């Protein structure tokens, strides 16, 4: 998926929609790689219909898809039928082993060839990434996030708290969907901007490229929290509500300095009970207002 060195001569700024139900580590590596390559990643939920995907592609002048054939062949075939003969380029997402051949075992002296830098810096107000709305009132809508907005969100005082954490400065974010703005900011941007570690589920596709990623549940989140020493937890309300009914989960939450939820409301009673036991708060992201 190289651009400046690509025989196709594809220009910078091309939008590439990413449809891949895979490990979080690989997903964000593809998003970051597309950004470095000068393209505009468009992470999309694999649960969208073919018609919804095509509608968003038309609205963003997108004719390129990065995906996993073994996981999404039916969806991609449906997209091909929907576009009715229009040009479409489909890329296979590289495997986790190919992307990180020494995953967890890298050392500073390992060889590395940097990707060629862009010929010019993109405009601050040009799209850096696209995110789509939930589609609760029709087809999901593509929402451009400019480079300026990305920088402003990374510099937001809320995220700056992570720099004040005492070691290990580790944020648990294993349940956040990587195609969502919540997941992109916490799992990809925050570690780079504030030099913190983000904990996600262990990858499954390193040895088996066709393996399914871990499906988040409140139970396996608690299991991970017990194994990983984290200062903070980022979570969606549904899982937090389930954890509030478990003594084991409450004990795990008590060891965390900051519990933050976003993406929806938390019942008042549950919130009050949690506030009496653990430090928690909300961080709503107005996805439809990003530009």
Residue pairs with C-beta under 8 A, 6 or more apart in sequence:
1 16
1 30
1 33
1 34
1 37
1 66
1 91
1 94
2 37
2 115
3 10
3 11
3 12
3 14
3 37
3 38
3 39
4 12
4 37
4 38
4 115
4 116
4 118
4 119
5 116
8 89
10 39
12 38
12 39
12 118
12 119
12 122
13 38
13 39
13 40
13 122
13 126
14 39
14 40
14 62
14 64
15 39
15 40
15 42
15 57
15 60
15 61
15 62
15 64
15 127
15 130
16 34
16 39
16 40
16 41
16 42
16 62
16 64
16 65
16 66
16 91
17 42
17 44
17 53
17 56
17 57
17 60
17 62
17 64
17 65
17 66
17 130
18 27
18 30
18 31
18 34
18 41
18 42
18 43
18 44
18 65
18 66
18 67
18 93
18 179
19 44
19 46
19 48
19 53
19 65
19 66
19 67
19 68
19 72
19 75
19 76
20 26
20 27
20 30
20 46
20 66
20 67
20 68
20 71
20 72
20 93
21 46
21 68
21 71
21 72
21 212
21 213
22 68
22 71
22 93
22 96
22 205
22 213
23 96
23 201
23 203
23 204
23 205
23 213
24 174
24 178
24 183
24 187
24 200
24 201
24 203
24 213
25 96
25 100
25 103
25 200
25 203
26 93
26 95
26 96
26 99
26 203
26 205
27 43
27 178
27 179
28 178
28 184
28 187
28 188
29 99
29 100
30 41
30 66
30 93
30 94
31 41
31 43
31 129
31 178
31 184
31 188
32 188
33 115
34 40
34 41
34 66
35 41
35 128
35 129
36 115
37 115
38 118
38 122
39 64
40 127
40 128
40 129
40 130
41 129
41 130
42 56
42 60
42 62
42 129
42 130
42 131
42 132
42 142
43 129
43 130
43 131
43 178
43 179
43 180
43 184
44 53
44 56
44 132
44 179
45 132
45 140
45 177
45 179
46 71
46 72
46 75
48 56
48 132
48 135
48 140
49 78
50 75
50 78
50 79
50 81
50 82
51 78
51 82
51 139
52 135
52 139
52 140
53 75
53 79
53 82
54 79
54 82
54 83
55 139
56 62
56 130
56 132
56 139
56 140
56 141
56 142
57 63
57 79
57 83
59 141
59 142
60 130
60 142
60 144
63 86
63 87
63 88
63 89
64 88
64 89
64 90
64 91
65 76
65 79
65 88
65 89
65 90
65 91
66 90
66 91
66 92
66 93
67 76
67 90
67 91
67 92
67 93
68 92
68 93
69 76
69 92
70 209
70 210
71 210
76 90
79 88
80 88
95 205
95 209
96 103
96 203
96 205
96 206
96 209
97 103
97 206
97 207
97 209
100 106
100 206
102 110
103 203
103 206
122 128
122 147
123 147
124 146
124 147
124 148
124 151
125 146
125 147
125 148
126 146
126 147
127 144
127 145
127 146
128 145
128 146
128 147
128 149
128 150
129 144
129 145
129 150
129 184
130 142
130 143
130 144
130 145
131 142
131 143
131 145
131 179
131 180
131 181
131 184
131 287
131 290
132 140
132 141
132 142
132 143
133 140
133 141
133 143
133 287
133 288
134 140
135 141
141 288
143 287
143 288
143 290
143 291
144 290
144 291
145 181
145 290
145 291
146 291
149 290
149 291
150 189
153 159
153 185
153 189
154 185
154 189
154 190
154 193
158 283
159 185
159 190
159 193
159 194
160 194
161 258
162 169
162 171
162 190
162 194
162 196
162 231
162 232
163 194
163 195
163 196
165 196
165 231
165 232
165 257
166 231
168 197
168 229
168 230
168 231
169 194
169 195
169 196
169 197
169 231
170 196
170 197
170 198
170 199
170 228
170 229
170 230
170 231
170 232
171 186
171 190
171 196
171 197
171 198
171 199
171 230
171 231
171 232
171 233
171 234
172 198
172 199
172 221
172 224
172 225
172 228
172 230
172 232
172 233
172 234
172 235
172 256
173 183
173 186
173 187
173 198
173 199
173 200
173 233
173 234
174 199
174 200
174 201
174 214
174 216
174 221
174 224
175 216
175 221
175 235
175 236
175 239
176 182
176 183
176 186
176 187
176 234
176 235
176 236
177 183
178 184
178 187
180 263
181 285
181 287
181 290
182 234
182 236
182 262
182 263
182 285
185 285
186 198
186 234
187 198
187 200
190 196
190 198
191 197
191 198
199 224
199 228
199 230
201 213
201 214
201 216
201 220
201 224
202 214
203 213
204 211
204 212
204 213
204 214
205 211
205 213
214 220
216 239
217 239
218 239
218 242
218 243
218 246
218 249
221 235
221 239
221 243
222 243
222 246
222 248
222 249
222 252
225 233
225 252
225 253
225 255
225 256
226 252
230 256
231 256
231 257
231 258
232 256
232 257
232 258
232 259
232 260
233 253
233 256
233 258
233 259
233 260
234 260
234 261
234 262
234 283
235 259
235 260
235 261
236 261
236 262
236 263
236 264
237 261
237 263
237 264
237 265
237 266
238 264
240 259
240 261
240 266
240 270
240 274
240 280
241 266
241 267
241 270
242 249
243 249
243 250
243 252
243 253
244 250
244 270
244 273
244 274
250 277
250 278
253 259
253 274
253 277
253 278
254 277
254 278
256 278
256 279
257 279
258 279
258 280
258 281
259 274
259 278
259 279
259 280
259 281
260 280
260 281
260 282
260 283
261 280
261 281
261 282
261 283
262 282
262 283
262 284
262 285
263 284
263 285
266 282
271 280
274 280
